[in-house]
Amino acid sequence: MTAVPEPLSLPTSDWHEWLASRCDGLLEDARCLVSELKQDSGGSAGADVLMARWNDLNLALDNAFAVASLMSNVHPDEAVRSRGEKAEQDAHALLTDIGLDRELFDVLVAVDPEALDDAGRRVHSLALRDFRRAGVDQDEEVRSRLKELAERETAVGQEFSKNIRDDVRSIRVEPDTLAGLPADFVASHPAGEDGLVAVTTDYPDYVPFMTFCRDREARARLVLEFLNRAWPANDALLHELVALRREHALLLGYDGWPSYDAEVKMIGKGSAIPEFIDRITEASDTAARRDVDVLLQRLRQDHPEIESIDSVDKMYYGEVLRRENFDVDAQQVRSYFDFGKVRAGLLAVTGRLFDVEYVEVPDAPAWHADVATYDVVRGDRRLGRIHLDLHPRKGKYGHAAQFSLTPGIRDRQLAEGVLVCNFSRALMEHDHVVTLFHEFGHLVHHILAGGHEWARFSGVATEWDFVEAPSQMLEEWAWDADVLQSFATDANEVPIPAELVAKMRAANEFGKGLYARTQMFYAALSYTLHQNVPDDITATVRDLQRRYDVFSYVPGTHFHTSFGHLEGYGSGYYTYMWSLVIAKDLFSAFDRSDMFATEVAHRYRDRVLAPGGSRDAADLVADFLGRPYNFDAFEQWLEEV
Ligand SMILES: [Zn+2]
């Protein structure tokens, strides 16, 4: 094996000391590189040398962020997690200083792009763009206002999210209202001294209650509480937040926050967002009406007087239809998804698809005994290393995500990535299997794009609204009967029946038109608030829901005050649907009856994943498909019944 470069050497004890010295060392290196760059403001070292130093600076920062963020999320020792958080804050502070460092910016401006090769020129132009977006070239007054705005945006955003988390509301119901709910739900909701049961607006209560409670009046009471969380406090905060963002964008010369935000995305322009929303709304119209008719007909069997469907009924009747029309037995499905077999199957499937082997490294040091480490190998070449940390434990990150440990740099640093999930050690739900494939899509992207010279291009370094597309596409392999039968076997080694997979697919596909329309309502809200800053947000919610959603507005509710994604996504809530459109387009190149066809799989690997951030996502997709991306495959998928 040509084993250069070596994996990062992880400690066998004293992780606190190791983490502190690694992060402090990397940040110190970064500071030294900044002063070295500034010393050479005459540009005497030459463009190549300057850009190589800039690359070293990016790499030092990326390495510090990666290990700090990973350890703050996974280490079993709380002290190590806190040390990771501190290192993350230190790295953020340094990054902010660098972004506003006028002297450093001037050094880069002085670099002649003509003296660089194509890749170097791209890194250089992205760096200048990021500097300008931070406001480094504005006058002192504007820069100080930008700083104030950024601080206030963070504070208001945090308060907005905190209000949502803290405002847990509840209703009290007669114990027999819980008829139809799962036994464990009933058992964990005993009656209080007044003989009534409390049901809260927290998701572990809200979702099962709205899905299974047969009492429509009780569901209506809970919806009213749920859609009024953080009202009215967050209404004023949201007004302030979108106004701050608007001022921020205008100061930098954009016509609003959406244009500022979209500039660095695949969608490119703020004005393309409403066009996209309208296009998806139109494309999903037939499917959405078809689905809502089915729901409404079933609802009217119980309540003939009702004329439209809203949040009071949509989850409940969705579940009724799943039971009555699709007949998928969740217990039976689980019996085919033993964790160990799924993990082995995932490695076999992706190994075959991307022509790699995963070689277990049984004695590799790791932060917890649950972590399984593999080298990713092709022929005699080690491409990277992955660490799978897949079971829950106290203090660990509670969702599913891919983390970088080290970005790969050609001939210099091996790509290492970590999958952090919370799956059962025994039998898995099928949607967890889908999640595992999805997250593994990010991991394999991180490794396969780990062969660049430039840190800026390494791994999942692509536009934010494209990032999900490769993972959304890999989910298709977790829905294919032939693929599933290669590893999903029950305790007697009998593979999952193809008819069962077909029923699971049909149940999953029902409602995709409804889903698209509701997503477009959310996307339109996120865009409209940021573009126009309306006086009456509740009225805007009502209007947009009528226009985009097929579910009706519930009178007396204020959805926007608990729509937490307005903090993190800003005007860009469209992104998830955007990348799904791209994912369906990418998948259209594959043959559903031959999911492992070598030519297309390798072309995808080499032209979409391996380039990382070295080209714009639209160019990667066009290079793979042989044409620019389009909406055809997505529209066709919506039409399929
Ligand atoms: Zn993802």
Residues whose N, C-alpha, C, O or C-beta is under 5 A from the ligand:
A	BS01	ZN	E468 S471
